[in-house]
Amino acid sequence: MQFHLLNRLAEITQRVGPIMKELGVKPKIERDPDGGVFIEFKSSDGKTVSPVEIHLSQEAITTSSAEGWRGSTMKGTFWEDIEIGDSGWTLQQFCRSYHQYEIGVEADAFFKTLAEWLPGHGVIHLDRSKDGFTMNEDFAGAFEIIKTALPEEEKIAVNCERGPASDAYIFTYPNDCEWRVDFVGRSAAVTANGEEVTLVDTTELEQIVPAIRSHLAKMSARRDPGI
């Protein structure tokens, strides 16, 4: 069986090798908990994956013939790349939908569809593995919340930063105050020049707005006690 599976991988590489190389993935045999065998497409470190999988029929597993692909099913989930404001970062969001292709006796038709699906579905970057990409919807949604807390007329740049264990928003306002909003687990910690401003659960991110505004007001009062 292993011989035939290796032949399936070799055939895929022969047919769509340049497309996989451009995406940075290779085909790999995997097994699901119920014993089914499928092919997924991932990078060598396993952190970049295609949302396209090929679930193999018994014939595909036990033969190497071109017709042996029949009975297999190709599945692809849909993801959307969404810009996070003007931060330069991208949210990769699961669209909660998929489609599938039932492979028949015509292998050429299957490989033509595979050649369309792989680039069409793109790749997903797991475990914060690629700078500038996140799958954390709470983090992405916080951008507009933070912008709401800041004076619109000041045109304050809010940027993203990736650390060893967390992602953060960073901005400077006023000129001598460095702000951070660090996302660790289910919490967002807001600090100003290293001083904690607030710590909120990601289900209550709107609380960041009054916390930032209140701290800015205190800073302004300290600068000009006469206000």
C-alpha positions as CSV (number, residue, x, y, z in Angstrom):
1,M,0.0,0.0,0.0
2,Q,2.8,2.4,0.9
3,F,4.2,1.9,-2.6
4,H,1.0,3.0,-4.2
5,L,0.6,6.0,-1.9
6,L,4.1,7.2,-2.8
7,N,3.1,6.9,-6.5
8,R,0.1,9.1,-5.9
9,L,2.3,11.7,-4.3
10,A,4.7,11.5,-7.2
11,E,1.9,11.9,-9.7
12,I,0.6,15.0,-8.0
13,T,4.1,16.5,-8.0
14,Q,4.5,15.7,-11.7
15,R,1.2,17.3,-12.5
16,V,1.1,20.4,-10.3
17,G,4.6,20.7,-9.0
18,P,5.2,24.3,-10.1
19,I,2.0,25.5,-8.5
20,M,2.9,23.8,-5.2
21,K,6.4,25.3,-5.3
22,E,4.9,28.8,-5.7
23,L,2.7,28.2,-2.7
24,G,5.5,26.7,-0.6
25,V,3.8,23.4,0.0
26,K,4.2,19.7,-0.8
27,P,1.8,16.8,-0.8
28,K,1.8,14.6,2.3
29,I,0.0,11.4,3.3
30,E,-2.1,11.7,6.5
31,R,-4.6,9.5,8.3
32,D,-7.7,10.5,10.1
33,P,-8.9,8.9,13.4
34,D,-11.3,6.5,11.7
35,G,-8.5,5.1,9.5
36,G,-9.2,7.1,6.4
37,V,-6.2,8.2,4.3
38,F,-6.0,11.6,2.8
39,I,-3.4,13.9,1.1
40,E,-2.8,17.4,2.4
41,F,-0.5,20.1,1.2
42,K,1.8,21.7,3.7
43,S,5.2,23.3,4.0
44,S,8.2,21.4,5.4
45,D,7.7,22.8,8.9
46,G,4.0,22.1,8.8
47,K,3.1,25.7,9.5
48,T,1.8,26.7,6.1
49,V,-1.0,24.6,4.8
50,S,-3.4,24.6,1.9
51,P,-7.1,24.3,2.8
52,V,-7.4,21.7,0.0
53,E,-7.3,17.9,0.9
54,I,-7.8,14.8,-1.2
55,H,-9.5,11.9,0.7
56,L,-8.5,8.7,-1.0
57,S,-10.7,5.8,-2.0
58,Q,-9.6,2.2,-1.4
59,E,-8.8,1.9,-5.1
60,A,-6.5,4.9,-4.9
61,I,-4.7,3.4,-1.9
62,T,-4.2,0.0,-3.4
63,T,-3.4,0.7,-7.0
64,S,-1.3,3.1,-9.0
65,S,-3.4,3.3,-12.1
66,A,-4.6,6.7,-13.4
67,E,-8.2,5.4,-13.2
68,G,-7.6,4.4,-9.6
69,W,-8.3,8.0,-8.4
70,R,-12.0,7.4,-8.9
71,G,-14.1,7.3,-5.8
72,S,-11.7,9.7,-4.1
73,T,-13.0,13.1,-2.9
74,M,-11.2,16.5,-3.0
75,K,-12.4,19.0,-0.4
76,G,-11.5,22.7,0.0
77,T,-12.5,25.1,2.8
78,F,-12.9,28.8,2.0
79,W,-10.8,31.5,3.8
80,E,-10.7,35.2,3.3
81,D,-7.7,37.5,3.6
82,I,-8.9,40.7,5.3
83,E,-6.7,43.8,5.7
84,I,-6.6,45.0,9.4
85,G,-7.2,48.7,8.8
86,D,-4.0,50.4,7.5
87,S,-1.7,48.4,9.8
88,G,-0.3,46.4,7.0
89,W,-1.4,43.1,8.7
90,T,-3.9,40.6,7.4
91,L,-6.5,38.5,9.1
92,Q,-7.0,35.0,7.6
93,Q,-10.6,34.3,8.4
94,F,-12.4,31.0,8.0
95,C,-15.6,31.6,6.0
96,R,-17.3,28.5,7.5
97,S,-18.0,27.0,4.1
98,Y,-16.5,24.4,1.8
99,H,-17.0,22.6,-1.5
100,Q,-16.0,19.2,-2.7
101,Y,-15.2,17.5,-6.0
102,E,-15.9,13.8,-6.6
103,I,-13.1,12.3,-8.6
104,G,-14.2,10.1,-11.5
105,V,-12.4,7.9,-14.0
106,E,-10.9,10.9,-15.9
107,A,-7.7,11.7,-14.1
108,D,-7.0,14.7,-16.4
109,A,-10.2,16.4,-15.3
110,F,-9.3,15.9,-11.6
111,F,-5.8,17.4,-12.1
112,K,-7.1,20.3,-14.0
113,T,-9.5,21.1,-11.1
114,L,-6.6,20.6,-8.6
115,A,-4.5,23.0,-10.6
116,E,-7.3,25.6,-10.2
117,W,-8.2,24.9,-6.5
118,L,-4.6,25.1,-5.1
119,P,-3.9,28.7,-6.1
120,G,-7.6,29.6,-5.8
121,H,-7.8,28.6,-2.1
122,G,-4.3,29.9,-1.3
123,V,-2.5,28.9,1.9
124,I,-3.1,29.4,5.7
125,H,-0.3,30.4,8.0
126,L,-0.7,28.6,11.3
127,D,0.7,29.3,14.8
128,R,1.7,32.9,14.1
129,S,4.3,31.5,11.7
130,K,4.3,34.3,9.1
131,D,4.8,37.9,10.2
132,G,2.0,40.1,9.1
133,F,-0.7,37.4,9.2
134,T,-3.0,36.4,12.0
135,M,-5.9,34.0,12.5
136,N,-7.0,35.8,15.7
137,E,-10.3,37.5,15.0
138,D,-10.3,39.3,18.4
139,F,-6.9,40.8,17.7
140,A,-8.0,41.9,14.3
141,G,-11.2,43.5,15.6
142,A,-9.3,45.5,18.2
143,F,-7.7,47.7,15.6
144,E,-10.9,49.8,15.0
145,I,-11.6,49.8,18.7
146,I,-8.2,51.3,19.5
147,K,-8.6,53.9,16.7
148,T,-11.9,54.9,18.2
149,A,-10.2,55.7,21.5
150,L,-7.8,58.1,19.8
151,P,-8.4,61.6,18.5
152,E,-9.3,61.2,14.9
153,E,-7.8,64.5,13.9
154,E,-4.3,63.5,15.1
155,K,-4.0,60.8,12.5
156,I,-2.1,58.5,14.9
157,A,-0.5,55.5,13.3
158,V,-1.4,52.2,15.0
159,N,1.0,49.4,14.1
160,C,1.3,45.7,14.8
161,E,4.2,43.9,16.4
162,R,4.9,40.2,16.8
163,G,6.8,39.0,19.9
164,P,7.9,35.5,20.9
165,A,4.7,34.7,22.7
166,S,2.1,37.4,21.7
167,D,1.0,39.9,19.2
168,A,0.5,43.6,20.0
169,Y,-0.7,46.9,18.8
170,I,1.8,49.8,19.3
171,F,1.3,53.5,18.9
172,T,2.8,56.8,20.2
173,Y,0.6,59.5,21.6
174,P,1.4,62.2,22.7
175,N,4.9,62.3,21.4
176,D,6.6,61.0,24.5
177,C,4.1,58.2,25.4
178,E,4.6,54.7,24.0
179,W,1.4,52.6,24.1
180,R,1.1,48.8,23.8
181,V,-2.0,46.6,23.6
182,D,-0.7,43.0,24.1
183,F,-2.8,40.0,23.4
184,V,-2.0,37.0,25.5
185,G,-4.4,34.2,25.6
186,R,-7.9,35.6,26.2
187,S,-6.7,38.9,27.6
188,A,-5.6,42.2,26.2
189,A,-3.2,44.3,28.4
190,V,-3.0,48.0,27.7
191,T,0.1,49.8,28.9
192,A,1.5,53.4,28.5
193,N,5.2,53.8,28.9
194,G,5.2,50.5,30.8
195,E,2.5,51.5,33.2
196,E,-0.6,49.2,33.2
197,V,-3.7,51.1,32.1
198,T,-6.1,48.2,32.0
199,L,-6.4,44.4,31.5
200,V,-9.6,43.2,29.7
201,D,-10.9,39.9,28.5
202,T,-11.1,39.7,24.7
203,T,-14.9,39.4,25.0
204,E,-14.9,42.9,26.5
205,L,-12.5,44.8,24.2
206,E,-14.8,47.8,24.0
207,Q,-13.6,48.6,27.6
208,I,-10.3,49.6,26.0
209,V,-11.8,52.9,24.8
210,P,-12.8,54.5,28.1
211,A,-9.5,53.2,29.7
212,I,-7.3,54.9,27.0
213,R,-9.3,58.1,27.0
214,S,-9.3,58.3,30.8
215,H,-5.5,57.8,30.9
216,L,-5.0,60.5,28.2
217,A,-7.1,62.9,30.2
218,K,-5.0,62.3,33.3
219,M,-1.8,62.8,31.3
220,S,-3.2,66.1,29.9
221,A,-4.1,67.2,33.5
222,R,-0.6,66.5,34.8
223,R,0.9,68.5,31.9
224,D,-1.3,71.5,32.5
225,P,-2.8,71.5,36.1
226,G,-4.8,74.6,35.2
227,I,-7.1,72.8,32.9
